[in-house]
């Protein structure tokens, strides 16, 4: 690597200082303290820490100069001469804008929150470490893109360069100044591939426990009546499962795993992980072809319903280098874009709801809880001894991460001699959420778009709508979807006898797809959309879809005998 320059220019970006001050106020919940000396001018501190957005920056790590243009909304348009420089620059720029968010994203994924936020985050750190990828890293890198390792490495090095520059210049964002710790330039290619974001939107294990507790309390008929599945499926307790083994404590380790509002005080709530499950998040997407468009070309719209927070979950960026020209939104800690378009195709997604997790009830040895029964004999769990640093404590907490053949152990019942292990698509190579898009960012048409999907569009499951400059529109329902030959995945299953094992995954060419529908539009809203788009489709993909009212309303409007403008799509 050599020292070279990154030229940055800005357009209208006068709101940056005010925005930075808002970020500082909204990013962390600080407990009320007794009134003391006058508080510093936070707005002035925030302004002083704003990164350089114009002029020339000399940075180690680029092979050739890179140009970054920021538009009226502050969106960076990055122009590089190589793939590595492009993603290095993306990492650098996003760290300039979202350094605090990136630091907490990394700590959340690596299980290092307690180190800076205190003991109330120890349990969450344990969960993150249980989810961490433990497979072959070469296989993992290649899943997302043929140049995956170089892309992730460059992105991480760009983040580190921006962090180091801020430290050297004593211009770290105000959140760090307020809390009294520094960001760490320790990102690697592996850092990017955390499994925590995928857990957030793939929680079938949670609903399995909830459903088992409801059947235990109400009986199977009443539970079915009060909470039917979508599509309808008659509930049945898997043979061998004792509902008395199921308790709310099974998912205690997952408590707060979806909460990105960091706090410095212990929660006063006595709620369980089950109480915190939210089912009201939803998204909409749709695409119309030229016959329904005032532009004479397809129009695609995507409306991911995510919480309005500051800093935002999404980060909009334009990436341009030889072989790359794409603009859209990603999560700040992920290279590339997840939703958007290049100069030939566009795509958008909503969560579909395929079942990608199973909870296994393992029988443990009363004489040795680190052994479990597997196919008629006792097997040793894999045990990793780890240390968790805790803010305010000189002594780290020891943590024993345990694993059966099915996956990480989330909970152990030492009285009933049971352990509860999670099998998840996230443990497979390619199981990091939202990074499958790297394989389609360079696609030129429907065939290339489809061909990129099986490589790593694994988790979470998505309903994708598609459009291209040739006038085609399409739909794909995609995810790595386990094949369950003798059970439905709606309840936990016994793990001892091997009766409930995944039989591979549904081949991608058997997942739902459609091109150029005679209806002239596609739409989805987290509902069971597949039978509406691919009539006669019979493969069971899941039973926990959202109600169809949003889908029905969008379909009602798009079915009108009229053409739609871009303004119509925005309204």
C-alpha positions as CSV (number, residue, x, y, z in Angstrom):
1,X,0.0,0.0,0.0
2,X,1.1,3.5,-0.7
3,X,0.3,7.0,0.5
4,X,-2.1,8.6,-2.0
5,X,-5.0,11.1,-1.9
6,X,-8.7,11.1,-1.6
7,X,-10.3,14.2,-3.1
8,X,-13.6,15.2,-1.6
9,X,-16.0,17.9,-2.7
10,X,-19.3,18.9,-1.2
11,X,-22.4,20.5,-2.4
12,X,-25.1,21.7,0.0
13,X,-24.1,20.2,3.3
14,X,-24.7,23.1,5.7
15,X,-26.8,20.9,8.1
16,X,-23.9,18.6,9.0
17,X,-23.0,20.3,12.3
18,X,-26.6,20.3,13.5
19,X,-27.1,16.7,12.5
20,X,-24.0,15.7,14.3
21,X,-25.3,17.3,17.5
22,X,-28.6,15.4,17.1
23,X,-26.7,12.1,16.7
24,X,-24.9,12.7,19.9
25,X,-28.1,13.2,21.7
26,X,-30.0,10.3,20.2
27,X,-27.4,7.6,20.0
28,X,-27.1,6.7,23.7
29,X,-29.5,6.9,26.6
30,X,-27.6,8.4,29.6
31,X,-29.0,8.1,33.1
32,X,-30.1,11.2,34.9
33,X,-27.4,12.7,37.2
34,X,-27.3,15.2,39.9
35,X,-26.9,18.8,38.7
36,X,-23.3,19.8,38.6
37,X,-21.2,22.3,36.8
38,X,-22.5,23.9,33.6
39,X,-22.5,21.4,30.7
40,X,-20.2,22.0,27.8
41,X,-21.5,23.3,24.5
42,X,-22.3,20.0,22.8
43,X,-23.1,21.6,19.5
44,X,-19.7,23.3,19.5
45,X,-18.0,20.0,20.4
46,X,-19.9,18.2,17.6
47,X,-18.9,20.8,15.0
48,X,-15.3,20.5,16.1
49,X,-15.3,16.8,15.5
50,X,-16.9,16.8,12.0
51,X,-14.7,15.0,9.5
52,X,-13.2,16.7,6.5
53,X,-15.7,16.7,3.6
54,X,-13.9,18.8,1.1
55,X,-10.4,19.3,-0.2
56,X,-7.7,16.6,-0.4
57,X,-7.0,13.9,2.2
58,X,-3.7,12.0,2.1
59,X,-4.4,8.5,3.3
60,X,-2.3,5.3,3.5
61,X,-4.1,2.3,1.9
62,X,-5.1,3.5,-1.6
63,X,-3.2,2.5,-4.7
64,X,-4.5,5.4,-6.8
65,X,-6.4,8.6,-6.2
66,X,-10.1,8.4,-5.4
67,X,-12.7,11.2,-5.8
68,X,-15.7,11.6,-3.4
69,X,-18.5,14.0,-4.4
70,X,-21.1,14.7,-1.8
71,X,-24.5,15.9,-3.2
72,X,-27.1,18.2,-1.7
73,X,-28.2,15.5,0.8
74,X,-24.7,14.6,1.8
75,X,-24.8,11.3,-0.1
76,X,-21.2,10.3,-1.1
77,X,-20.6,9.4,-4.8
78,X,-17.3,7.5,-4.8
79,X,-15.2,7.2,-8.0
80,X,-12.2,4.9,-7.9
81,X,-10.0,3.0,-10.4
82,X,-10.0,-0.4,-8.8
83,X,-12.3,-2.6,-6.7
84,X,-10.1,-2.5,-3.7
85,X,-9.8,1.3,-3.7
86,X,-13.6,1.6,-4.2
87,X,-14.4,-0.4,-1.1
88,X,-11.6,1.1,0.9
89,X,-13.0,4.5,0.1
90,X,-16.5,3.3,1.1
91,X,-15.3,2.2,4.4
92,X,-13.4,5.4,5.0
93,X,-16.3,7.6,4.0
94,X,-18.9,5.7,6.1
95,X,-16.6,5.9,9.1
96,X,-16.3,9.6,8.6
97,X,-20.1,9.9,8.8
98,X,-21.1,7.1,11.2
99,X,-18.0,6.3,13.4
100,X,-20.0,5.9,16.6
101,X,-22.6,3.7,14.9
102,X,-19.8,1.5,13.4
103,X,-18.0,1.1,16.7
104,X,-21.2,0.0,18.4
105,X,-22.1,-2.2,15.4
106,X,-18.7,-3.9,15.7
107,X,-19.0,-4.4,19.4
108,X,-22.5,-5.7,19.1
109,X,-21.4,-8.3,16.5
110,X,-18.3,-9.3,18.3
111,X,-19.8,-9.5,21.8
112,X,-17.8,-6.6,23.3
113,X,-20.5,-4.2,24.5
114,X,-20.0,-4.8,28.2
115,X,-16.5,-3.5,27.9
116,X,-17.7,0.0,27.4
117,X,-21.4,0.0,28.5
118,X,-21.2,-2.1,31.7
119,X,-22.4,-5.4,33.1
120,X,-26.0,-5.2,31.8
121,X,-24.6,-6.1,28.4
122,X,-22.7,-9.3,29.4
123,X,-25.7,-11.6,28.4
124,X,-25.9,-9.9,25.1
125,X,-22.2,-10.3,24.5
126,X,-22.6,-14.0,25.3
127,X,-25.3,-14.4,22.6
128,X,-23.2,-12.6,20.0
129,X,-20.3,-14.9,20.6
130,X,-22.5,-17.9,20.4
131,X,-23.7,-16.8,17.0
132,X,-20.3,-16.1,15.6
133,X,-19.3,-17.9,12.4
134,X,-17.1,-20.9,13.1
135,X,-16.8,-22.5,9.7
136,X,-14.2,-22.3,6.9
137,X,-13.3,-18.6,6.2
138,X,-12.2,-19.2,2.7
139,X,-15.5,-20.7,1.8
140,X,-17.2,-17.8,3.7
141,X,-15.5,-15.0,1.8
142,X,-16.1,-16.5,-1.6
143,X,-19.8,-17.0,-1.1
144,X,-20.6,-13.3,-1.3
145,X,-18.4,-12.4,-4.3
146,X,-15.4,-13.9,-6.2
147,X,-13.4,-11.0,-4.8
148,X,-15.1,-11.2,-1.4
149,X,-12.0,-11.4,0.8
150,X,-10.4,-8.4,-0.9
151,X,-13.6,-6.4,-0.7
152,X,-14.1,-7.1,3.0
153,X,-10.4,-6.5,3.7
154,X,-10.4,-3.2,1.8
155,X,-13.6,-2.0,3.5
156,X,-12.3,-2.8,6.9
157,X,-9.0,-1.0,6.2
158,X,-10.8,2.0,5.0
159,X,-12.8,2.2,8.3
160,X,-9.6,1.7,10.3
161,X,-7.9,4.5,8.4
162,X,-10.7,7.0,9.1
163,X,-10.7,6.0,12.8
164,X,-7.0,6.4,13.1
165,X,-7.1,9.8,11.4
166,X,-9.8,11.0,13.8
167,X,-7.7,9.7,16.8
168,X,-4.5,11.3,15.5
169,X,-6.3,14.7,14.9
170,X,-8.2,14.4,18.2
171,X,-11.5,14.7,16.3
172,X,-13.3,11.6,17.4
173,X,-17.1,12.1,17.4
174,X,-18.8,13.6,20.4
175,X,-20.4,10.3,21.5
176,X,-16.9,9.0,22.4
177,X,-16.0,12.2,24.1
178,X,-19.1,12.0,26.2
179,X,-18.7,8.4,27.3
180,X,-14.9,8.5,27.7
181,X,-13.6,5.8,25.4
182,X,-12.0,5.8,22.0
183,X,-13.1,4.0,18.8
184,X,-10.7,1.2,17.9
185,X,-9.1,0.7,14.4
186,X,-9.3,-3.0,14.7
187,X,-11.7,-4.0,11.9
188,X,-10.8,-7.0,9.8
189,X,-12.5,-8.8,6.9
190,X,-14.1,-11.1,9.5
191,X,-15.5,-8.2,11.4
192,X,-17.9,-7.4,8.6
193,X,-19.4,-10.9,8.6
194,X,-21.1,-10.8,12.0
195,X,-24.3,-12.9,12.4
196,X,-26.2,-10.5,14.7
197,X,-27.9,-8.5,11.9
198,X,-29.3,-11.7,10.5
199,X,-30.7,-12.8,13.8
200,X,-32.7,-9.6,14.0
201,X,-35.0,-10.5,11.1
202,X,-34.8,-14.3,11.4
203,X,-36.4,-15.3,14.7
204,X,-38.2,-18.6,14.1
205,X,-36.7,-20.0,17.2
206,X,-38.5,-17.3,19.3
207,X,-41.9,-18.2,17.8
208,X,-41.3,-21.9,18.4
209,X,-40.9,-21.3,22.1
210,X,-43.8,-18.9,22.2
211,X,-46.1,-21.4,20.5
212,X,-45.0,-24.2,22.7
213,X,-45.7,-22.2,25.8
214,X,-49.2,-21.2,24.5
215,X,-50.0,-24.9,23.8
216,X,-48.7,-25.8,27.2
217,X,-51.0,-23.2,28.9
218,X,-54.1,-23.3,26.7
219,X,-54.1,-26.6,24.9
220,X,-53.4,-27.1,21.3
221,X,-57.0,-26.4,20.0
222,X,-57.3,-23.1,21.8
223,X,-53.7,-22.0,20.8
224,X,-54.5,-22.8,17.2
225,X,-57.8,-20.9,17.4
226,X,-56.3,-17.8,19.0
227,X,-53.2,-17.7,16.9
228,X,-53.6,-19.5,13.6
229,X,-50.6,-19.8,11.2
230,X,-50.5,-18.1,7.9
231,X,-51.0,-20.1,5.7
232,X,-53.2,-22.3,7.9
233,X,-51.5,-25.4,9.3
234,X,-52.8,-27.8,11.9
235,X,-50.6,-27.8,14.9
236,X,-49.1,-31.0,16.3
237,X,-46.7,-31.6,19.1
238,X,-43.7,-33.4,17.6
239,X,-43.4,-37.0,18.9
240,X,-40.9,-37.1,21.7
241,X,-41.2,-33.4,22.7
242,X,-42.2,-32.9,26.4
243,X,-43.8,-29.5,26.7
244,X,-42.8,-29.5,30.4
245,X,-39.3,-29.0,29.2
246,X,-40.2,-25.6,27.6
247,X,-39.8,-22.4,29.7
248,X,-39.5,-18.7,28.9
249,X,-36.0,-18.8,30.2
250,X,-34.8,-20.6,27.1
251,X,-34.4,-17.4,25.2
252,X,-33.1,-15.2,28.0
253,X,-29.7,-15.0,26.4
254,X,-31.3,-13.4,23.3
255,X,-32.9,-10.6,25.4
256,X,-32.3,-7.2,23.8
257,X,-30.5,-8.6,20.8
258,X,-32.6,-6.5,18.5
259,X,-32.3,-3.3,20.5
260,X,-29.8,-0.7,19.1
261,X,-30.6,2.0,21.6
262,X,-27.7,1.7,23.9
263,X,-28.1,2.5,27.6
264,X,-25.8,3.0,30.6
265,X,-28.3,1.8,33.1
266,X,-29.8,-1.5,33.8
267,X,-33.4,-2.0,32.6
268,X,-36.0,-1.9,35.4
269,X,-38.3,-4.0,33.3
270,X,-38.8,-7.6,34.3
271,X,-39.9,-8.6,30.8
272,X,-38.6,-11.7,29.2
273,X,-37.1,-12.1,25.8
274,X,-40.5,-13.4,24.7
275,X,-42.2,-10.2,25.8
276,X,-39.8,-8.2,23.6
277,X,-40.6,-9.9,20.3
278,X,-42.0,-7.4,17.9
279,X,-44.1,-8.5,14.9
280,X,-45.3,-5.1,13.7
281,X,-42.3,-4.3,11.4
282,X,-43.2,-4.6,7.8
283,X,-42.1,-3.5,4.3
284,X,-43.7,-3.0,1.0
285,X,-42.3,-3.1,-2.6
286,X,-43.8,-3.0,-6.0
287,X,-42.8,-2.7,-9.7
288,X,-44.8,-1.8,-12.7
289,X,-43.9,-2.4,-16.4
290,X,-44.0,0.1,-19.2
291,X,-47.7,-0.5,-19.9
292,X,-48.5,1.0,-16.5
293,X,-45.8,3.7,-16.4
294,X,-46.0,7.3,-17.7
295,X,-42.3,7.1,-18.4
296,X,-42.5,4.3,-20.9
297,X,-40.1,2.3,-18.7
298,X,-40.6,0.2,-15.6
299,X,-40.8,1.9,-12.2
300,X,-39.8,0.1,-9.0
301,X,-40.5,1.3,-5.5
302,X,-39.3,-0.1,-2.2
303,X,-40.5,0.9,1.3
304,X,-38.6,-0.9,4.0
305,X,-40.4,-0.2,7.2
306,X,-37.6,0.1,9.8
307,X,-37.7,2.2,12.9
308,X,-37.0,5.9,12.6
309,X,-33.8,6.3,14.6
310,X,-30.8,8.5,14.6
311,X,-28.3,7.5,13.3
312,X,-30.4,5.7,10.7
313,X,-30.2,2.0,10.0
314,X,-29.5,2.7,6.3
315,X,-26.7,4.5,4.6
316,X,-27.0,5.7,1.0
317,X,-24.0,5.6,-1.3
318,X,-23.0,5.6,-5.0
319,X,-20.1,3.3,-5.9
320,X,-18.3,3.7,-9.2
321,X,-15.2,1.9,-10.4
322,X,-14.3,-0.3,-13.4
323,X,-17.0,-3.0,-13.4
324,X,-19.0,-1.2,-10.7
325,X,-21.7,1.5,-10.9
326,X,-24.4,1.1,-8.3
327,X,-26.3,3.5,-6.1
328,X,-28.5,2.6,-3.2
329,X,-28.8,1.9,0.5
330,X,-26.8,-0.5,2.8
331,X,-26.3,-0.8,6.5
332,X,-23.3,1.2,7.5
333,X,-21.2,-1.8,8.5
334,X,-21.7,-3.6,5.2
335,X,-19.8,-2.9,1.9
336,X,-21.7,-2.5,-1.3
337,X,-25.5,-1.7,-1.4
338,X,-28.4,-3.9,-0.4
339,X,-31.2,-2.1,-2.1
340,X,-30.8,0.0,-5.2
341,X,-29.8,0.0,-8.9
342,X,-26.9,0.0,-11.2
343,X,-27.0,1.3,-14.8
344,X,-28.9,-1.7,-16.1
345,X,-31.1,-3.2,-13.4
346,X,-32.9,-2.2,-10.1
347,X,-34.1,-4.3,-7.2
348,X,-35.9,-3.9,-3.9
349,X,-37.0,-6.4,-1.2
350,X,-39.3,-7.1,1.7
351,X,-38.9,-9.8,4.3
352,X,-40.7,-12.9,3.1
353,X,-40.7,-15.1,6.2
354,X,-39.2,-18.5,5.3
355,X,-38.4,-20.7,8.3
356,X,-34.6,-20.6,8.8
357,X,-34.1,-21.7,12.4
358,X,-35.0,-24.7,14.6
359,X,-34.6,-25.2,18.3
360,X,-33.4,-28.6,19.4
361,X,-34.1,-30.0,22.9
362,X,-31.0,-32.0,23.8
363,X,-30.9,-34.6,26.6
364,X,-27.8,-34.1,28.8
365,X,-26.0,-36.5,31.0
366,X,-27.0,-36.1,34.7
367,X,-23.4,-37.0,35.6
368,X,-21.7,-34.7,33.1
369,X,-23.8,-31.7,31.8
370,X,-21.2,-31.2,29.0
371,X,-22.4,-34.5,27.3
372,X,-25.6,-34.9,25.3
373,X,-27.3,-37.9,23.8
374,X,-27.0,-38.2,20.0
375,X,-28.3,-41.2,18.0
376,X,-28.2,-43.5,21.0
377,X,-24.9,-42.6,22.6
378,X,-23.3,-39.8,24.7
379,X,-21.3,-37.1,22.8
380,X,-19.2,-34.4,24.2
381,X,-20.3,-30.8,23.6
382,X,-17.7,-28.5,22.1
383,X,-16.8,-26.0,24.8
384,X,-15.0,-22.7,24.3
385,X,-13.8,-20.8,27.4
386,X,-14.0,-17.1,26.7
387,X,-13.4,-13.9,28.8
388,X,-15.8,-10.9,28.6
389,X,-14.3,-7.6,29.7
390,X,-16.8,-5.5,31.8
391,X,-16.6,-1.8,32.2
392,X,-16.0,-0.9,35.8
393,X,-14.6,-4.3,36.7
394,X,-10.9,-5.2,36.8
395,X,-11.8,-8.9,36.4
396,X,-13.3,-10.2,33.2
397,X,-16.2,-12.6,33.4
398,X,-15.6,-16.2,32.2
399,X,-18.0,-17.6,29.7
400,X,-18.3,-21.2,28.5
401,X,-19.7,-21.2,25.0
402,X,-21.2,-24.7,24.4
403,X,-22.2,-26.4,21.1
404,X,-23.9,-29.6,20.1
405,X,-24.0,-31.0,16.6
406,X,-27.0,-28.8,16.0
407,X,-25.4,-25.5,17.0
408,X,-24.9,-23.2,20.0
409,X,-26.5,-24.0,23.3
410,X,-28.8,-21.1,24.3
411,X,-29.9,-22.5,27.7
412,X,-29.3,-25.4,30.0
413,X,-31.9,-26.8,32.5
414,X,-29.7,-28.6,35.0
415,X,-32.8,-29.9,36.9
416,X,-34.5,-31.6,33.9
417,X,-31.1,-32.3,32.2
418,X,-31.9,-30.5,29.0
419,X,-29.9,-28.2,26.8
420,X,-31.5,-26.1,24.0
421,X,-29.4,-25.8,20.8
422,X,-30.1,-23.4,17.9
423,X,-29.7,-24.6,14.3
424,X,-29.7,-21.6,12.0
425,X,-28.9,-20.8,8.4
426,X,-26.7,-18.1,9.8
427,X,-24.2,-20.7,10.8
428,X,-23.6,-21.7,7.2
429,X,-21.0,-20.2,4.9
430,X,-22.7,-17.2,3.3
431,X,-25.0,-16.7,6.3
432,X,-24.2,-13.1,7.1
433,X,-27.3,-10.9,6.6
434,X,-27.8,-8.6,3.6
435,X,-24.4,-9.3,1.9
436,X,-25.8,-11.4,-0.9
437,X,-26.4,-8.3,-2.9
438,X,-22.6,-8.1,-3.7
439,X,-23.3,-10.9,-6.2
440,X,-25.9,-8.9,-8.1
441,X,-24.6,-5.4,-8.0
442,X,-22.8,-6.0,-11.3
443,X,-25.7,-7.9,-13.0
444,X,-26.9,-6.7,-16.4
445,X,-30.1,-8.6,-16.9
446,X,-32.6,-11.0,-15.4
447,X,-30.5,-14.1,-16.1
448,X,-27.4,-12.6,-14.4
449,X,-29.6,-11.4,-11.5
450,X,-31.0,-14.9,-10.9
451,X,-27.6,-16.5,-11.2
452,X,-26.2,-14.3,-8.4
453,X,-28.9,-15.3,-6.0
454,X,-27.9,-18.9,-5.0
455,X,-24.3,-17.8,-4.2
456,X,-25.1,-16.0,-0.9
457,X,-28.6,-14.5,-0.8
458,X,-29.2,-16.7,2.2
459,X,-30.5,-14.7,5.2
460,X,-32.9,-13.2,5.9
461,X,-35.5,-14.4,3.4
462,X,-36.7,-11.9,0.9
463,X,-39.4,-11.1,-1.7
464,X,-37.4,-9.3,-4.4
465,X,-38.9,-7.2,-7.2
466,X,-36.8,-6.5,-10.2
467,X,-36.7,-4.1,-13.2
468,X,-34.3,-3.5,-16.1
469,X,-33.7,-1.0,-18.8
470,X,-34.9,-3.6,-21.4
471,X,-38.4,-3.2,-19.9
472,X,-38.6,-6.5,-18.0
473,X,-39.9,-6.8,-14.5
474,X,-39.7,-9.9,-12.2
475,X,-40.1,-11.4,-8.8
476,X,-37.9,-13.8,-6.8
477,X,-38.6,-15.3,-3.3
478,X,-35.2,-16.2,-2.1
479,X,-33.3,-17.5,0.9
480,X,-31.4,-20.6,2.0
481,X,-34.4,-22.7,3.1
482,X,-34.0,-25.9,5.0
483,X,-35.9,-29.0,3.9
484,X,-37.8,-30.7,6.7
485,X,-39.1,-34.0,5.6
486,X,-41.1,-35.1,8.6
487,X,-42.0,-32.0,10.6
488,X,-43.1,-28.4,10.0
489,X,-40.7,-26.3,12.1
490,X,-43.4,-24.7,14.2
491,X,-42.3,-26.1,17.5
492,X,-39.0,-27.2,19.2
493,X,-38.0,-30.8,18.4
494,X,-36.1,-33.5,20.3
495,X,-32.5,-33.8,19.2
496,X,-31.4,-37.1,20.7
497,X,-32.5,-39.6,18.1
498,X,-31.9,-37.7,14.9
499,X,-35.5,-37.9,13.7
500,X,-35.7,-34.2,13.0
501,X,-32.7,-33.2,10.9
502,X,-32.5,-30.9,7.9
503,X,-32.3,-32.7,4.6
504,X,-30.3,-30.1,2.8
505,X,-31.8,-26.9,1.4
506,X,-34.4,-26.2,-1.2
507,X,-32.6,-25.7,-4.6
508,X,-32.7,-22.1,-5.7
509,X,-34.2,-23.1,-9.1
510,X,-37.2,-24.5,-7.1
511,X,-37.8,-21.3,-5.2
512,X,-40.6,-19.0,-6.5
513,X,-39.8,-16.8,-9.5
514,X,-41.7,-15.0,-12.2
515,X,-40.8,-12.8,-15.1
516,X,-43.0,-10.3,-17.0
517,X,-46.4,-11.2,-15.4
518,X,-49.5,-10.5,-17.5
519,X,-50.8,-8.4,-14.7
520,X,-48.0,-5.9,-15.5
521,X,-47.0,-5.5,-11.8
522,X,-45.6,-7.3,-8.8
523,X,-45.9,-6.4,-5.2
524,X,-45.2,-7.9,-1.8
525,X,-45.8,-6.8,1.9
526,X,-44.3,-9.6,4.1
527,X,-47.4,-11.7,3.3
528,X,-47.8,-15.2,1.8
529,X,-47.4,-13.7,-1.7
530,X,-46.0,-16.8,-3.4
531,X,-49.4,-18.5,-4.3
532,X,-50.6,-15.1,-5.8
533,X,-47.5,-14.8,-8.0
534,X,-46.7,-18.4,-8.8
535,X,-50.1,-20.2,-8.8
536,X,-49.9,-23.9,-7.9
537,X,-46.6,-23.5,-6.0
538,X,-46.6,-26.2,-3.3
539,X,-43.2,-26.3,-1.5
540,X,-43.7,-25.3,2.2
541,X,-41.4,-22.3,2.9
542,X,-42.9,-21.1,6.2
543,X,-46.1,-20.5,8.1
544,X,-45.6,-17.2,9.8
545,X,-46.4,-14.6,7.2
546,X,-48.0,-11.2,8.0
547,X,-51.6,-10.4,7.3
548,X,-52.2,-9.5,3.6
549,X,-54.0,-6.1,4.1
550,X,-51.1,-4.0,2.9
551,X,-50.5,-6.2,-0.1
552,X,-54.2,-6.2,-1.0
553,X,-54.4,-2.4,-0.9
554,X,-51.3,-1.9,-3.1
555,X,-52.5,-4.5,-5.5
556,X,-55.9,-2.8,-5.6
557,X,-54.3,0.5,-6.6
558,X,-51.9,-1.0,-9.1
559,X,-54.7,-3.0,-10.8
560,X,-56.4,0.2,-11.8
561,X,-56.7,0.8,-15.6
562,X,-54.2,3.7,-15.6
563,X,-50.6,4.6,-15.8
564,X,-48.5,5.6,-12.8
565,X,-45.8,8.3,-12.6
566,X,-42.8,8.5,-10.3
567,X,-44.8,11.1,-8.3
568,X,-47.6,8.6,-7.9
569,X,-45.1,6.1,-6.5
570,X,-43.9,8.6,-3.9
571,X,-47.3,9.7,-2.7
